[in-house]
Every structure is written in structure tokens, then in C-alpha cells.
Amino acid sequence: MAQPVVTLFLMMAVGFALEKKGQMTEDFSARLSFILLYVGAPCVLVDSLQKLEGGAEMLPTIWLGIGLCCIYFLLAIVGSMLFWKKAEANRRDTLRFGCIFPNCSFMGIPLMLSLYGPYGAIYAVPMIAVFNLLQWTFGVWVMGGKAQVSVKKAILNPGTLGVVLGLFLFAMDWKLPAPIGNTVYYLGGLNTPLAMLIIGAQMARVDLISTFRKKELYGASLLKLLVFPALFAAVTLPLGVDQSLLVALVLLGACPTGGVTGIFAQRYQCDTSAAAQSITLSTLLSLLTLPLIAAIMGKL
């Protein structure tokens, strides 16, 4: 578990260094994020599912995973609403959003593929499907208010469309023609390196000294990285779920605060500083917490 996490962090370090050298400016990173969101992440999901066989037989596992992910997000939403009641509204909403939504796409997909090989996509799909639906509904409501919620955006976004297309082809056991399949494969290869470079560049723009001194950020990271995943594991372990599926979903939930927190904070004029600092601190701490959680789950 530690090996793929360290590998991801080394790629982040390259992004960190490039930003410090002025080669990954905020505008450039934003453009890369767009490419990643609209091209890289959907393609890597479709490509991963294209490599698997026996789609119809594995669909029950995916549906079970979606149900379990709903439990995870319910616990995270209810739990996050208990904190920061006295904080300024924009900061409160940003911290709550960051505790609910993990980096299950940019960091979670590479992690699953590193741990489980091509079959890691089966475990990533349920979390990403629920994540996308919730971030464009409940997430928008938290950050921007009820008036900003759009069902259309919840359905017609690249993450959801990639999951739907990938699952449809997987269930029908249809393979894309070679030219299209190869294109999807190469574009999907952008996902891991681009995501890690972007996260590293984001970390380089944050005042690390200030970040390490804020107790509320440690509290938010504790909830995100340990408390909510532990609650999820405690609730689902008695259900007798397949261990590989359960461990994968716990690890996906235990991924650090998602980069979408910063995007939404900027878009809906919330606390962008709290978003960047939460992403940075939780990402750094996840180097310790992810292997720890994997070790504990492996003993159960």
C-alpha cells in the first residue's frame, strides 16, 4: 500500500517543483484540470472497464458498491454537519464540503489500479458515480445555495457520462474498435500524471507554515482521513461484504480532500484559502493514514 502512495507523492513533488519554477502557473493548472476532468478521468474509467471480461456477472458487485457508497456519503454528510456551526458561513461550508468529498477520481483511480490492477476500476466506479451525482446536487447546495442546484449538470457532466458509457459497454461486453479504443487508452494515460502534477502545483501555492498552525484544519483532516472511513467500516463490516470490495471503498473514502473543493470554493465565492489548505494538509497526512487504514483493514 505504501509503495503506490509514495509513487503518487513523488509525482506530486514534480508538480510542486514545476510550480516553484514558475512553469505550472495557476492559469496553466486550471487548463490542465479542465483536460483532466473532461478527457483524462472519463477515458481511464472507460479504458479500464474495456480490459475486463464478464461484465454481466460483475454488475451485482458494482450495484452493491453503489449502495455501500451511499452509506459512506450519508455518514460523511451527517457527521460534517455537526461541526463548525459557529464558523463564518463561507469557511464553514468549505470545510464541510472538503470533509464529505474525497479525491476519489484524481487520486482514487490511480490508487485502485495500482493495488488491484485492471479490476480496480470495478471498485472505483461505484464511488465515482455517487460522488458525481452528489457533488453536483448536495455539493452545489452546500457551496452555492439551493438556487444553484441543477439536475441537468448532475447528469450531463463528464464524470457521470464516463461511468455510464463505460458500464454500458462493460455490461454488453462490447469492445470499442481498435482506433477508438487505442485513443481512449492513450488519453486515459493522462489521468494519473496530470492529476498528481496539478495537486503538487496546488500545494506549492499554499502557505505551508500557516497551514500547519491551524487546528481546525487538523480536525477537518482527522474527520476526512480517519473518522468517517472508520465509521463506514464499522457500519458495513457486519454486513458480510466481500473484503476486497469493502477495503477498496474504505480506502477510496479515506482519500484526501478532493481538488473539486477548491474549484467549487472559487466558483461559488467561498473560502478558497481554507479549500487549498485543507487539500494540502489532508494530502500530506494521507501518506501516513492510507497505509495505516490498509493495514488495519487487512487484519479484520
N, C-alpha and C positions, 0 to 999 in steps of 0.2 A: 504494500500500500504506500509506503513512504517513497519508493522509487518513482512512480508516476507523478506524485505530488511534487517531489523535488525537481523533476524534469519540467513540470509546468512552471515552477517558480524560477528556474533558470531562464526560461523563455521570457518570463516577466522581467527579469533582470536586464535582458537585452532591450526591451521596450523602455525600461527605466533609464538606461544609459543613452538611448537614442533621444529621448525627451530632454535629458540634461545637456545633450549636444545640440539641441535646437532642431533636430531632424524629425521629431514627431510632435509638431505643434498641436494645439487644441483643435484647430480647424481641420488639420490633416487627420487627426484621430477620429474626428466626427465623421469624416468622409469614409474612413475605413470601417467605422462602426456601421454605417449605412450598408456598405458592401457585405459586411459580415451578417447583418440582420436579414437582409433581403436576398442574399445569394448563398453565402457560406453555410450558415446554420441549416436552412431548409435542404440544401443539397447533401450535406453529410448525413442527415437523417434518411433521406430517400435512398442514398447510395448504400448505407449500412443495411437497410431493410432489403435492398435488392440482392445482397450477398447471402441472405438466409433462405432456407428451404422450409417447407411445411407450414406455410402461412396460416391456413385454416385451423390447424391443430394448436397453434400458439396464440390465437386470438383470445381464448379464455384467460390466458395469463396476462395479456395486455389489459383486458377489461377489469380483471381483478386488481391490477396495478393502478388503474384509473380510480377505482373505488377506494383503494388504500390512500392514494394521493389526496383524495377529497378529505379523508380523515386528517391527514397531516396538515393541510391548509386550514381546516376548521380549528384545529388545536392552536395553530400559529396565530390565526386571526383573533380568536377569543383571548388568547394569552397576551398578545401585544396590546389589546385594548385596555388592559389592566394597568398599564404603565404610562408615565409621562402626562398624567392628567393635568398637572399644573404648569407644564411647559408651554412656551409660546406656540401658537397653533401651527405655524409653518414648520418649526423644528419638531414638534410632536408628531405631525403627520409623516414627516420624512423618516424619523426613527422607526415609527411603526411599520411603514412600508418596507424599510430595509430589513426588519426582523421577519417579515412574512415571506418575502420573495427571495429565494436563493439564486445563486448563479448557476442554475441547473442546465443552461444551454451552453454558454461560452466556456464554462469550466466543467460542468457536469458531463457533457457528451465526451470530451477527451478523457475524462476520468473513467467513465464506464467502458469506453473502448480499450483503454489501457488495462483495465482489470479483467474484463470479460471477453475481450476480442470482439469480433463482429456481433456476437449475441448481446453485447452491452447495449445495443440500440433498442432491444426489446424492453430493457429496464428504463431507458431514458425517455422513450416515447410517452408513457403514461404521465410522468411528472411534467414534461414539457407541454403536453396537451392541456392539462388542468391549469398549469402556470399561465399559459397564454390566454385562456378564457378568463381567468380571474384578474390578471393584470390589466386587461382592457375593460373590465367591469368594476369589480371591487377596488382595484388599484387606482383606477381613474377617479372613482368616487372619493377615496381617501385623500388623494392629492389635489384634485381639481373641483370636487363637489359633484352632486347628483346631476346637474345640468350638463356636465361634460361627458357623461357616460353614453356610449354609442354601441348598440348591439352589432351594427354593421362592422365597426372596427374590431369587435371581439371575434367575429367570424372571418372577415376578409383581411387577415394580417398574415405576413409571410410564415410565421411560426405555425399557426393553425393550418394553413394551406399545405405546408410541407408535411405535417403529420398526416393530414387527410389523404394526400396523394400517395405518400409512402405506404400507409396502411392499406389503401385500396389496391395498389399493385401487389403488395405482400399477400393480402387475403386471396386475391385472384391468381396468385402465383404467376404473374406476368412479369417478364423481363423487358426492360427498355431496349430498343435497337442499339447496336454497338456504338454508333456515333453519338447518340444521345446519352447512353449510359456512361461512356467514357468522359463526355463533357461534364456530366453530373459528378462523376468520380473526381476529376481534377478540380472542379470548383469547390467540392466538399473538402478537398485537401487544404483549402484556405482557412477552414474554421479554427483549428487548434492554434497554429502560429499567430494568425491575426488577432485572435481573442486574447492571447497571452501578451502580445506586444501592446495592445490597447490598454489592458489592465495595468501593465507595468508603467506605461506613459501616464496614466491617471494617477498612479501612486506617486510619481515623480513631481506632480504639480501640487501635492498636499504638503502642508507644514507638519512634518512628522513629529517634531518636538511638541507642538500644540496638541496633536492627535493623541500622543501617548500620555498626556497630562489630564485628559478629560474622563472623569469617572463614568459619566453616563454612556460614553462610547464603549467602555469595557462592559457595562451592564447590557447594552444592546447586543454586543458580540457574544456575551455569555448566553443570552436567550437564543440567539440565532444559531450558534455553533454547537451548543450542548443541551440546553434545557428543552427546547422544542423537539429536537431529534430524539432525546431520551424519553419524553412523554409519548411521542409517536411509537417508539419501540415498545414501551410498557403497555400501551393500549393494544397493539397489534400482535405482540408475541403470543398471547393466549389463543389467538385465532388459528394457530397451526399453519400459518402461511409458509410456502416454500422458502427456505432460508436464504437462498441466493437472491430471490426477488426482494425479500424483506431487507436484507443487508444493503442491497443496491439502493432501495428507496430511502432508507435511513441516511445513507451517505449522500445521496442527492439533496435531501433536505438539510443536511449538515454542511453543504457548500456555503461559502461566504456570501455576504450581501451582494445581490445581483447588480451589474452595471446599469440596468434599467432604472435603478433608484436615482442615479444622477441625471439620467435623461428625463425622467418624469419630473424631478425636482426643478430642473431648468424650464421645462415646458410649462409647468403649472405654477411657477414663481414661488416655490417652496424653498427650504433652506439647502442650497446647493453645497455649502461648506460642510454641513452635517452629513450630507449624502456622500461626498467624496471621502470624508474622514471615516465614515462607517465602512465603506467599501475597502478602504486601505487597511484599517486595523483588523477587520474580520478576515481579510485575505491573508494577512501576515500570520494571524493566530491560527488559521486553518492548517498551516503547515504542521502544527502540533496536534490539533484536535481531530483532524480527519484520520490519521493513523491510529490515534487513541481509540476513536469510536470503532474503527475497523477491528482493532484488537479485541475490544470488549465484545462486540457482536460475534466475533469468531469463537468466543468462549461459551456463548449461550446455546 
